[in-house]
Amino acid sequence: MKTFAIRKAFLIPLGLLLLQCLALLVLCVVNGEPKGKIIILGVIILPVAVLFLESAFRRVLFDDRALTVFKLLRKKEFRFSEITAVETIQVRKRAFLTLSAGDDFLIISNAYASFPALVATLLARVPQGAVSEETRAMAAAPPVKSTDVISCWLGVALLALILYIQLGGRL
């Protein structure tokens, strides 16, 4: 069995970003900030929390007969023998593998750690006739995406500055 999860290089700054947002929310409540500011901050926190939880729970598990994708509160299994198409969509450094099995489909992005190994594991187990030429070409040199990690770290730095200002520069 092989398991692949979302890259820790993305999860760590995303988790820090969520913690900083929650700390800022607590500071706003304690300092008696206007309710509008607190509501806006709460609205911002919600998608960050959902993205973090969804990313933290996401896994792709390969066993001898199938691949199973685990997501927050759900899972989907595809037997290798039932996969009829494996295709690739690539936009700059972002790659998506689309797996089809009858009327069902699954999309796997290159947000997973060891994405080249994930692709190699998948292509070694699915019927070779199901793999598109674009997917074979992408598998030769799978793209590595880092802009999401950089964006998260920039968000962490910006929120650190906001927290410092909110504390009145007392740190």
C-alpha positions, 0 to 999 in steps of 0.5 A: 500500500502507498499513501499520498497526502497534500504537501506539508510545505502547504499545510504548515503555512495554511495552518499558521494562517488559520491560527493567526486569523483566529488569534486576530478574531479573539483580539478583535472581540477582546478589544471591543472592535466594531461588530462589522469588522468581527463579522468580516473577519469571521467570513474570511476565516471560514474558507481558510478553515474549510481549505485547511481541513479539506487539505489536511484530510485529503489522501490517495491510497493505492492498494493492489486492486484499487485507489481510494481518495479520502476527503473530509467526511467522504471517500471514493474508490476506483478499481484499477480494472474499471478505469477507462481513461486517465487524462491530464489538464495542465495550466502552467505549473498546475496539473490535474489528472482526470480518472474516468470509470464509467459515469464516475470520475475523479480529479487528482491535482499536483498539490500532493507530496511526491506527485511524480511518484503518485503519477508513476504508481497510478500509471503502473496500475491502470490499463495502459490503453486508458492512459492518454498521450498527454498524460504519458508526456506529463508523467515524464516530467511532472510539474511542481507547483510552489506558488500556493506555498509562497502565497500562504507564507506571504499571508502569514507574514501579512497577518503577523504584521496586522497582529503586531499592529493590533497589539499596539506594537507591544511585542 
